[in-house]
Amino acid sequence: MSVNAHAGAPADFGPLIAGATALGVPLTAQQLDRFARYRELLLAWNAHVNLTAITAPAEVVTRHFLDSLTCAAALPAAVREGGTALLDVGSGAGFPGLPLAIVFPNWHVTLLEATGKKVDFLAAVITALGLLNARALAGRAEEVAQRPGQRGAYDLVTARAVAALPTLLEYCCPFVGVGGRIVAPKKGDLATELASGARAAAMLGARLLDPVPVTLLSLDDGRVLLLARQERPCPPQYPRPQGAPTKRPLGG
Ligand code: SAM
């Protein structure tokens, strides 16, 4: 990476530049421009649409952009380098799916979000950044998973801050092809969640893999990537209709 690639980046992008390099995805000048424009749009829209509680510009860089990129730490080289189909469930303002779309231009990224105004934001960012490999999809996972062409259609499904692990797995597993993965960034004490998550995963045709700790200097607060692998097609009765995955979580 030449020094010039970083010359025009905002002064507070240092942790993003260093963190992405440590994750093995050094950023180009165009990618840094896109992150700068994304932050401008996020903070401007956030004045009238409830997108994020993180409003300090430097924290958007670490706690949204870099935190999203940590998902790459959990992926084999073949997934990083291939034409991976990624679904980000409950994408909100685009995390982690949109930063991953910026950094992996050969991926095909779908951002699924239930709230219409957030979908409008996602579509506006995708257009403003000229991202040809990303699209925003409106709907709830429970309903979209039953649409033709959606079941088992993705190599990788991410979900951050959407639900506890058993509910999150019920949202995500129906979308994952056999051999594909789920990556869920989390924080805090996860022992109970992992135990019920393991039972839920078995019901959904998946298996939990060893969690991957996030070790970046600027995100050194106990973050971890929870991982699952889809071992066989998810049974057709999942996800159950809206409400059931949260009110009666699997594996409880
Ligand atoms: N993933 C983003 C992040 O980490 O910043 C957003 C997190 S926000 C706390 C949870 C988002 O998930 C909300 O935008 C909500 O509308 C969406 N969501 C919750 N349940 C969903 C479902 N079943 N299907 C689709 N979106 C859902």
Boltz pocket constraint, residues with backbone or C-beta under 6 A from the ligand:
constraints:
  - pocket:
      binder: B
      contacts: [[A, 51], [A, 89], [A, 90], [A, 91], [A, 92], [A, 93], [A, 94], [A, 95], [A, 96], [A, 112], [A, 113], [A, 114], [A, 115], [A, 118], [A, 139], [A, 140], [A, 141], [A, 142], [A, 159], [A, 160], [A, 161], [A, 162], [A, 171]]
      max_distance: 6.0
